[in-house]
Amino acid sequence: MSENCCVKIEKIIYGGESLAKIDDFPFFIENGCPGDFVRIDIVKKNKSYAKAKIKEIIEPSKKRVKPFCPLHNVCGGCGLQHIDYNEQLIQKENIVKETMRKFGLDYIKILPVKAPKINKNYRYKVQYPVSQTKVSKKIIAGYFKKGTHEAVNIKFCPVQPAILDELTDLIRQKAFDLNIEGYNEKNHSGLLRHIIYRVSKYNNNILVILVLNSNKIDSQILKLAEYIKQFKNIVGIVANFNTQKTNVITGKNSKIVIGKDFITEKIGDILYKVSANSFFQVNPESAEIIFNTAKEMIQKNVKNPAILDAYSGVSAFGLQMKNIAKEIICVEECKSSTDDALENIKNNFADNIEVINDDASKTFEDFVKQKKFFDVVLLDPPRKGCTEQSLEYASMLSKNLIIYVSCNPSSLARDLKYLENKNFHAEYIQPVDMFCHTPHIESVVLIRKKV
């Protein structure tokens, strides 16, 4: 097989690479579009597959479009802007189908992907790694280049609120003027590691979190905060302390520098307090689609249910379900999220919701021992999915339905396979596009106990 050959791109696979084959031998290719006929350079090859880059697009696909961001080919923030948006949705649906097929779950019905009306300026939480140039010492803040830990200096990002471009420029310039060093990952030096923004779509307020390679707030950071607070819509500035040699973005401890340490978001008729360290969906419109999908699944199948909401965060799902359930118990391990949940419950007059701050598996075990069962168990785990122990207990605790909300088709398929062996049957999957123009896929699954 030639190291320089021509192939036709078949499809996009999970993770964003495209797939082509020669004599059933797979090539995983960066920046391909289904239907492209391309000349490729092989960059890595073994017995089962090859990795390749496009050397020349001989005949572009009808689905290939010009990226709307000038940094698309460099920045790792988005990966699919070169593909027509409707085609992106078709490819994501296909990825879910193929992932289920690999796990022997091809009987599950996969619905077309639900998409938000707006697929630009949708990202209301932003995390920029910070570094600086070697010679001029200019501050760099932006997403990493594809496949690297080298930051791209983002001056304009069309998938997040435009106001953040202006604010980032201000922080870069003032940090440079104040001789605040950007972080150097190789030698663990430099003070400013990350800039994190939480923006409220509801009222446009902005919370700024400065992640520091330090355990204290020095005078230069205080001066920087004074400049930031003068920017429009700033409600608070928080310092987060992370001195660990790790890829984990934030440390465990934070301190308010100026103002508040939270924003208020509204989805449907529910107001949410979202603190600096609490989990909340980055795309409010897509989050509302997910909430409504899960709510609809429950309403169509159970009247006035008792619901167990696990990995519940700030009680985002629980609050959306408050008017259709007799009882909701939310379980969340993160203390910050639990504290927000308690305030959210109070502010939204949700008297039928209880919050437990503990590990999901441990709480599930306690409920099993107490013989406390639920009509619906709602699972919204992190990317790695649920533990087998949690799934075991969830299957014991649910009298009727399990609603599984996933951000990773692979861990979802693994967990659905496990639940299948515990007498539960996944009826259908509703994919939702949360991170538009990226390879990420959210899914909501209706799982019913077999009679």
KOLFI-774976 format. One record per atom (N, C-alpha, C): x, y negated, z negated; residue in one letter. Coordinates in steps of 0.05 Angstrom, whole numbers, plus 5000, padded with zeros to 4 digits. Each point is the difference from the previous one (the first is absolute). Layout:
N
XYZA ...
! end
This chain:
451
501750245000M 498349765000M 501849755000M 499549825018S 501649765003S 499749824976S 502249864992E 499949814979E 498649745009E 499549985026N 498749775011N 497950105019N 497450004991C 497950135016C 497549835000C 498150085016C 497449855003C 497850174988C 498249874985V 497850134988V 497549835000V 497750134996K 497549854998K 499050024971K 499549774988I 499149994972I 497250124998I 499650194981E 497450124997E 498249864979E 501349944977K 498449904978K 501849884978K 498749884980I 501449894977I 499750214977I 502150044985I 499950194978I 500149844974I 499350134977Y 500049874974Y 502849894994Y 500149754993G 502649874996G 500649795022G 498650035023G 500249795020G 501650075025G 501650224998E 501550085025E 498050115020E 501050005025S 498450125021S 501250275007S 498350175013L 500850275006L 499950055030L 502150125011A 500150105027A 501250284999A 499550165021K 501150275001K 501150075027K 502150165000I 501050125025I 500250304994I 498550165015D 499950294996D 499450074971D 498049854989D 499150044972D 502049924979D 502249885008F 502049904981F 499349714993F 499549944974P 499149734993P 502249794998P 499349765009F 501749774997F 498449794984F 501249904979F 498849794984F 501449745007F 498449815010I 501049765014I 499049754987I 501849814994E 499249744988E 498649835021E 498049854991N 498749795016N 498650105026N 499350255000G 498550105023G 497049944999G 498750015022C 497149975002C 498850235016C 497950134991P 498850225015P 499549925029P 501150165018G 499749945029G 502549885012G 501949904984D 502549905011D 501550225014D 501349935023F 502050185012F 502749864997F 501850124985V 502449864991V 502550175004V 502249865003R 502750124999R 501049974971R 501050224989I 500849994972I 502950074996I 501249904978D 502650094991D 499650164975D 501150244999I 499850174976I 502049914980I 499149944976V 501849914978V 500650224980V 498250204999K 500450224981K 498650245011K 501350244997K 498750245012K 500850244983K 497950174995N 500650264988N 498350215014N 499850234988K 498750235014K 497049955004K 498849854982S 497049985001S 498949745011S 501749795000Y 499049745010Y 502349815006Y 499349785014A 502049795005A 498849734994A 501749824990K 499349724996K 501149845024K 498549815009A 500949855024A 499049714999A 501349845016K 499349725003K 499449955030K 498249815005I 499349935028I 502249845012I 501150105022K 502049855015K 498749825021K 497950115012E 498649855022E 497150095001E 498249815002I 497250075004I 499550005031I 499950245011I 499750035029I 497249925009I 498150104985E 497249935006E 498549964974E 499349754992P 498749964974P 497250115000P 499150084976S 497350094996S 498149775004S 497550065008K 497949805001K 499349904972K 500850154980K 499449934972K 502249844988K 502249955014R 502249854989R 499449705003R 500449854979V 499449715000V 502449854989V 500149745005K 502149834989K 499549954970K 502050074983P 499649954972P 499549704994P 498249944981F 499449724994F 502049884981F 501850164989C 502149904982C 502750015015C 501549785001P 502550005015P 502150184987P 499750074974L 501950174986L 499250304999L 498050075015H 498950274998H 502150215005H 501749965019N 502050215007N 502350024980N 500149814982V 502250004980V 498950064972V 497949864992C 498950024973C 498750274996C 500250104976G 498850264993G 497349974987G 498949764998G 497449954987G 497750135015G 500049975026C 498050135018C 501450185020C 498650195011G 501350175019G 498550065026G 497449915001L 498350085022L 498849775016L 501149764997Q 498949775014Q 500250035031Q 501850175009H 500350035029H 497850185012H 498250104983I 497850185009I 497449854996I 498350015020D 497349884999D 498650084974D 498749824986Y 499050054973Y 498050235000Y 498250015020N 498050225001N 501450275004N 502250005015E 501650245004E 501450084974E 500849814984Q 501250064974Q 498050164983Q 497549915000L 497950134984L 499650295010L 500050045026I 499650265011I 502450184992I 502449895001Q 502450164992Q 499950074970Q 499049824983K 499950054972K 497950224994K 497849995014E 498050214997E 501250275008E 501550005021N 501250255010N 502150104980N 501549824987I 502050084980I 498650144976I 497749904992V 498650134978V 499050285009V 498950025024K 499150255011K 502350215001K 502349915010E 502250195004E 501250084973E 500049824981T 501050074973T 498250214987T 497449965003M 498150204989M 500450275014M 500449995026R 500350255015R 502550164991R 502149864994K 502550134991K 499550154973K 498249904984F 499450134975F 497650205002F 499150055024G 497850195003G 497449884993G 499749745001L 497649864992L 498649875024L 500350115023D 498949885024D 496950015002D 498850144981Y 497050004999Y 498949734989Y 501749854987I 499149754988I 499449795022I 497749884998K 499349795020K 501549754994K 501349895021I 501549754997I 498549785016I 499149804986L 498549785013L 501949805013L 499149845019P 501749785011P 500849814978P 502349885003V 501249834980V 498349744998V 499349934975K 498749744995K 502149794998K 499649785014A 502149795000A 498849734990A 501649834988P 499049744992P 499549825025P 498449804997K 499549825022K 502449845007K 501749944980I 502449845004I 502550184995I 501750035021N 502450164996N 502649855000N 499849734997K 502349834995K 499549844974K 502149894989N 499849854975N 498450144979N 500450264998Y 498350174982Y 501550084974Y 502649964999R 501650124979R 500249804977R 498550054978Y 499949814978Y 501850064976Y 501650215004K 502350044982K 502450045017K 502249854994V 502450005016V 502450044982V 501850175008Q 502550054985Q 502449975018Q 501549794996Y 502349945016Y 502650064985Y 501750185009P 502750024989P 501649755007P 501849934982V 501649755003V 502950085000V 501549875019S 502950035001S 501149735009S 502649995008Q 501149755011Q 502250075020Q 500549815017T 502150035020T 502849994987T 501950145012K 502750024988K 501549745000K 499849855022V 501749765003V 498549754991V 497749945011S 498649754994S 498550024973S 499650254990K 498550054975K 497149915001K 498949985025K 497249935003K 498350234989K 497849944988I 498250204988I 498350125023I 499850274999I 498450155020I 497750134984I 497649975010A 497750134988A 498250105022A 499450265000G 498350125021G 500050304998G 498550135017Y 499950295000Y 502750125010Y 500550254993F 502450135009F 499850065030F 502350005013K 500150095028K 499250305000K 499050095023K 499150285002K 502350194993K 499550184982G 501950214993G 502449904985G 500049764989T 502349894985T 499149874974T 502049914985H 499449844976H 501249725005H 499949915025E 501049745007E 497549825006E 499749794985A 497649835002A 500049835025A 497749975012V 499549825022V 499049744988V 501249775008N 499149754989N 497449915014N 497850054987I 497349965011I 499349704998I 499749875022K 499149725000K 497049995007K 499050215013F 497250005008F 499050295000F 497950064985C 499050274999C 496949995005C 499150105022P 497249975007P 498150194987P 501050194983V 498250184987V 499449924971V 501049774992Q 499549914973Q 499049715001Q 498949894978P 499049725001P 502249815008P 499449825019A 502049835012A 501449824979A 498649944978I 501149824980I 502650124988I 500350265000L 502350134988L 502649945016L 499749955026D 502449935016D 501349744989D 498349814996E 500949744990E 501150024971E 498750164983L 500950034973L 502650154999L 500450205016T 502550155001T 502349825009T 499549835019D 502149815009D 500849824977D 498149914984L 500549834977L 501850144980L 499350254994I 501550154980I 502850065009I 500350075026R 502750055011R 501849764997R 498949775009Q 501649755000Q 500749914971Q 498050014982K 500549914973K 501950194985K 499750265005A 501850194987A 502949955010A 500349945025F 502749945011F 501149754987F 498349794999D 500949744988D 500850044971D 498750184986L 500650044972L 502150214995L 501350105022N 502150204998N 499050264987N 497550075004I 499050264991I 500750205021I 501550214992E 500950205019E 497950215006E 499850075026G 498350225008G 501350274992G 498450204998Y 501050264990Y 501750155020Y 502250124991N 501750175016N 499650284990N 498750175016E 499350274991E 502550174997E 502149955016K 502450175000K 501649974974K 500349754991N 501649964975N 498349914977N 497350015003H 498249944978H 500549724988H 500549815017S 500549734991S 497849815012S 499949754990G 498049815010G 497650014982G 498749774996L 497949984980L 497250065011L 499449905024L 497250025010L 499750245018L 498650214991R 499750255014R 497750015020R 497749914990H 497550005017H 498349764994H 498549925020I 497849814996I 497550155006I 498149994981I 497450145004I 497849794998I 498250025019Y 497649825000Y 497550174997Y 498249904983R 497350095000R 498249765007R 498450045021V 498349785009V 497150094998V 498349824991S 497150054999S 498749925025S 498750185014K 498449935023K 497549844992K 499250054975Y 497549874989Y 500449704997Y 502249914988N 500449724995N 502749895009N 501650165014N 502649925011N 502149944979N 499650074975N 502049974980N 502450195004N 502449914992I 502450155005I 501550044973I 500750254995L 501750074977L 502750085011L 502249884990V 502750065009V 501550164978V 501150235008I 501650164981I 502950005011I 501849914983L 502850005007L 501450234986L 500950205015V 501350234988V 503049944996V 500950014975L 502749914994L 501850234992L 502549995008N 502150194991N 501149894974N 498349984980S 500749884975S 497950084979S 500749964975N 498050054978N 499049744988N 500749775013K 499149754989K 499549805023K 498749784993I 499449795020I 502049784995I 501849955019D 502049794996D 499049735010D 501649794996S 499149735006S 499549965030S 501550145017Q 499649975029Q 497350115009Q 499250224988I 497450115007I 497849824990I 500349884977L 498149804990L 499749765019L 502349915010K 499949785019K 498650095026K 500650245009L 498750105024L 497050014996L 499250104977A 497150024994A 498749725000A 501449794992E 498849735000E 499549915029E 501750085018Y 499649935029Y 497650175011Y 499950254992I 497950185011I 497249904990I 499849924975K 497449934989K 498749765014K 501749845013Q 498949775014Q 498750075027Q 500550255009F 498950095025F 496950054996F 498549965021K 497150024998K 499150284993K 497950014984N 498650254992N 501650184982N 502249914989I 501550174981I 498550014973I 499350244990V 498750024974V 501950104979V 502350125008G 501850104981G 502650105012G 502149994983I 502650115008I 500950194978I 500850245007V 500850214981V 502850095007V 501650044979A 502650135004A 499850294992A 500950185018N 500150284994N 503050084998N 500650164979F 502850064995F 500650295009F 501950025019N 500850275010N 503050005004N 501450124981T 502950025002T 500950285008T 498250175007Q 500750275007Q 501150025029Q 501850195004K 501150055027K 498150205012K 497849905011T 497950165011T 498649865023T 498550165015N 498349895022N 497349914989N 499450074975V 497449924988V 500149694999V 497849885010I 500049705003I 499949864974I 498250074982T 499649854975T 500950164976T 500849854979G 500650124975G 497650014982G 500350114976K 497750034982K 499249754986K 501849814997N 499449764984N 499849755017N 498149834993S 499549755014S 499449784980S 500449755009K 499449774983K 498949775017K 497949884990I 498849775014I 502049764998I 500649885023V 501749775000V 498349755000V 498049995017I 498149775002I 497250115007I 498049894987G 497250065008G 499150274991G 498550145017K 498850254994K 501650235012K 499450254991D 501350235012D 498050185015D 497949875011F 498050155015F 498649835020F 498750135020I 498249875018I 497250124996I 498049875012T 497350115000T 499250055028T 499150255005E 499150085027E 497150084998E 498549965022K 497250085001K 499550185024K 498850234994I 499250195021I 497150074996I 498449955020G 497150034996G 499149794980G 498650094979D 499249814979D 501650044974D 502250145002I 501750064977I 502549824999I 500449874977L 502449844996L 502150174986L 502550005010Y 502150164988Y 502349824990Y 500950044976K 502549894991K 502250205008K 502049895014V 502250185009V 502649874991V 501450134981S 502449904988S 502450065017S 502349884993A 502550045016A 500750295004A 499750164979N 500950285001N 497850205006N 497649915004S 497750185004S 499850085030S 499050245004F 499650095028F 497349895010F 500049905024F 497649925014F 500550025030F 498050075015Q 500350035029Q 500949745013Q 501850025020V 501249765012V 498149875020V 498150155010N 498249905021N 497150004990N 499049774990P 497450004987P 497750095019P 500149945025E 497950085018E 499950305003E 502350135004S 500150295002S 499450134974S 500849874978A 499350114973A 496950024997A 498749795010E 497050004998E 498850225017E 501250065023I 499150225016I 500350274985I 502350034987I 500550254984I 498050024977I 499749784985F 498150014978F 497250075009F 499149875022N 497350055010N 499650295010N 502250105013T 499950285010T 499650194977T 501749974979A 499850184977A 497249974986A 499149764998K 497449954987K 497750135015K 500249985026E 497950125018E 500050304997E 502450124999M 500250294997M 498650094975M 500449854978I 498850084975I 496949955001I 499249775009Q 497149935001Q 498450215016Q 501150095021K 498650195018K 499750284988K 501650054979N 500250284990N 499250034971N 500349794984V 499450034971V 498649754991V 497950034984K 498649774989K 500849964971K 500649754993N 500749924973N 502250184988N 502350035013P 502050194992P 501749914976P 501250194987A 502349954982A 502550035017A 501749795000I 502350005018I 502649984983I 501950175008L 502749984989L 501849885022L 501149774994D 501749855019D 502950014991D 501650175014A 502850044992A 501949845017A 502349934988Y 501949825012Y 498649735007Y 498649894980S 497949805006S 501049725002S 502649954994G 501049725003G 498549804983G 499149795012V 498549794986V 497050055000V 499350265003S 497250105002S 498749895025S 501550005022A 499049895025A 497650175010A 500250265000F 497850175009F 497750004980F 500850034974G 497950024980G 498149765000G 501149765003L 498349765000L 498249995025L 500950115022Q 498350015024Q 497750204997Q 500450204982M 498050214996M 498149944976M 500449784986K 498649964975K 497050005002K 499049925023N 497149985003N 498750265010N 501650215006I 498850255009I 500650234981I 501449944978A 500850224982A 498949954972A 499550224985K 499249974972K 502449974982K 502350125009E 502449994983E 502450025019E 502149844994I 502550015015I 502349994980I 501750205002I 502450004983I 502449975018I 501649794996C 502349935016C 502550084985C 501850155013V 502550094988V 502449885015V 501749854986E 502349875013E 502350004981E 502450075010E 502450034984E 501449734995E 499849815020C 501449744998C 498549824981C 501449914979K 498849834979K 499049735012K 501649885017S 499249745013S 497450035014S 499750225016S 497550045015S 497750054981S 500550154979T 497850054981T 499149754986T 501949834993D 499349744987D 498349835019D 500850005026D 498349855020D 497350135002D 499950275000A 497450145003A 498149924977A 501049984976L 498349934977L 498849725004L 501649825009E 499049735005E 498050005024E 500650155020N 498350015024N 497250124992N 500150204983I 497450124991I 498449804985I 501349854982K 498649804984K 498949775018K 501749915018N 499249775017N 497850075020N 499850265007N 498050085019N 497650154987N 499949984973F 497750104985F 499550305006F 502150155001A 499850295006A 500150164975A 497750014986D 499950144974D 500250305001D 499650115024N 500150295003N 502750115008N 502149834999I 502750095007I 501850004975I 501450234997E 502050034978E 502750045013E 502149894987V 502750025011V 501850154981V 501550195011I 502050154984I 502749955011I 501949914983N 502749955009N 501750244993N 500350185019D 501550254995D 500550145027D 501750204999D 500550175023D 497550155008D 499550015026A 497550135010A 499950294993A 502150155004S 500050284994S 499450064970S 501249844983K 499650044971K 497149944993K 498949785011T 497249934994T 498150215011T 500650105024F 498350215012F 500050254982F 502350074989E 500250234983E 498249964975E 500149764989D 498449944976D 497050035007D 499249915023F 497250025008F 499150305004F 501850155011V 499550295003V 499550134973V 501849944981K 499750114973K 497449914987K 499249755005Q 497549894989Q 497550095015Q 500550145022K 497850095018K 498349765009K 501449795007K 498749765011K 500350005030K 497950035014F 500050035029F 498849755014F 500549985026F 499249765015F 498750095026F 498149845009D 498850055027D 502049955022D 501649794996V 502049925020V 502749954987V 502150125012V 502749934992V 501349855024V 500849754995L 501249845021L 503049984995L 501650095019L 502950014998L 501249805020L 501749824990D 501449815017D 502949994992D 501550225005P 502750024991P 502049855017P 502549974990P 502149885017P 500850175023P 501949925016R 500750135025R 500750304997R 501250064977K 500850284996K 497650194995K 497649884996G 497750164996G 499750084971G 498250204995C 499550094972C 501850244993C 500450044974T 501450244991T 498050235002T 501150245002E 498350245000E 498350014974E 501249924978Q 498650014975Q 497649815000Q 500449765011S 497849815002S 497750115018S 500850125022L 498050115018L 498550234987L 501550174985E 498850224986E 497849904981E 500749804985Y 498149884980Y 497749865015Y 500649855021A 498049865015A 497950195011A 500950235009S 498150205011S 498350124978S 501050014975M 498550104978M 498049794990M 500749745002L 498449794989L 497749915018L 500350045026S 497949915019S 497850215002S 497549914995K 497750175004K 499150015029K 500749805015N 498949975027N 502049915021N 501049754997L 501649885021L 502749914989L 502050015018I 502549864997I 500349815023I 500649754994I 500649805021I 503049954997I 501550055022Y 502949975000Y 500849775018Y 501349804989V 501049775016V 503050035002V 501050015025S 502850065005S 501449805017S 502649954996C 501649835017C 502150175014C 499850264999N 502150185012N 498650255010N 499750045027P 498650235010P 501350274992P 502750004997S 501350264993S 499450094971S 500249814981S 499350084972S 497050054998S 498449855016L 497150055000L 499450295009L 501250085022A 499550275011A 500950214980A 502249964988R 501050194979R 498050034978R 499049774990D 498150004978D 497350115007D 499149955025L 497550115009L 500250315002L 502350095009K 500450295002K 499850134972K 501249864980Y 499850104973Y 497150014990Y 498649795005L 497249984991L 498250215015L 500750065024E 498650215015E 500150264985E 502350064988N 500350254985N 498749984972N 499049774993K 498649964975K 497049975004K 499050105022N 497250015006N 498849735008N 501749835012F 499049745011F 500549995030F 498249865013H 500049995030H 500049715009H 502149925014A 500149735011A 498249985024A 497949834999E 498149985022E 500949825023E 501049764992Y 501049825021Y 501949804989Y 501649885017I 502049804993I 499449755016I 499949774985Q 499749745013Q 502649854997Q 501649995022P 502449845000P 499449705001P 501649844986V 499749715000V 502749875005V 500049795016D 502549865007D 500549784979D 501750064981M 500749814979M 502449825009M 502150135010F 502449865009F 500049995030F 498649815012C 499849985029C 502749965012C 500450125023H 502549995016H 502350144987H 499550164980T 502050184988T 499150295003T 501750194994P 499250285003P 498350104976P 499649844979H 498750094976H 497050055005H 498950204987I 497150075003I 498850064973I 497749874995E 498550064976E 497750195008E 499150174981S 497850185006S 498350034975S 497450025005V 498050064979V 498750275007V 500050194982V 499150275006V 497750074981V 497950125012L 497750114985L 500550304997L 500350084975I 500550284993I 497850114982I 498850225008R 497750104986R 500650284988R 498950044976K 500350264987K 498350215015K 501250235006K 498650215014K 497950124982K 497750065011V 497850124985V 500650294996V 
! end
